[in-house]
């Protein structure tokens, strides 16, 4: 199979999951999510001969998180973060109010804290994998995840996950 | 009690269905191919990979700034650490991949554009000018400092190369570098920003057997001086 055929086959199978993960990282902003996925898959194609041997999933997750944090640093993204989020598509199964509340709660987390929560609880990556994807230490992953959960619980009520951390004063 | 994953799923469902369709993969492939073509064009115009000659042409900053092509080989360094006897095999062609060649302290005369703390054991600074530092095995058959095949080359990234580096991230000092291997696996390039904000590129041959971390370790010992010039192309 040629490089193009391999890459395309991988993207067809992996893209839906990547888009959903990116949508979480972007707290529901579908445009930002698509930008992040496109950037990541472009980099994946360029690196394909090497990455295909290691397994592309781990590589693309790391690239996805890096692309997301890079995007959040761009000036026009920072302005957009303070503006109204795009309208959510309607869903018959869930109330719009519920979805908006969750989206706002996720958006309230700083980008890397949000990424730690998404990698740990959506992708169900372990602490070591999450640390590698975020380019930080495992202790940082644990503290960012715990703070993220605490914040989500403050905003959304009880969540089925690890017990909340003791309250600490922060300066 | 609400399940966290179910909660997250509500936001994941906001994904645009058009972005989930198989047709999107064709656009991804087209973008990837364009990016690869751009990278190959940039590399072919004068970055590092296996440039064998005419380095002065691609790195010339302008008609009034023809760089000196006379590169004086720096005397062989004195190895500061006690080491086992060097191999008596003098490579005449790039060697196949083998266990990593050890880094040793460099104590020879430092070139003007780039200084180094370490060199691979049994290697020497073969040549240097404002545009490139070239390190090769002692006695290497190819003594042309403008020829990079099988050698370590340190350069600044071209002024015309302004894109975001791609590659495998690796820690270099307090920052992050990016490692790229060419498709033919004949050279590896580390690109990183040093503490002074210079984008530095280090090309190493597979004969060194270095991992990304070992390449980064070498890069941490490189200092770009004010005499270095990134050139164009």
Interface residues (C-beta under 8 A of the other chain):
Chain A: X4 X7 X8 X11 X12 X15 X16 X19 X20 X21 X23 X24 X27 X28 X30 X33 X34 X37 X38 X41 X42 X43 X44 X45 X46 X47 X48 X49 X50 X59 X62 X66 X70 X88 X89 X91 X94 X98 X99 X102 X103 X106 X117 X118 X121 X122 X124 X135 X149 X152 X156 X157 X158 X159 X160 X161
Chain B: X1 X2 X3 X4 X5 X7 X8 X9 X10 X11 X12 X13 X14 X15 X16 X17 X19 X20 X22 X24 X25 X26 X27 X28 X29 X31 X32 X33 X35 X36 X39 X164 X166 X167 X168 X169 X176 X180 X181 X183
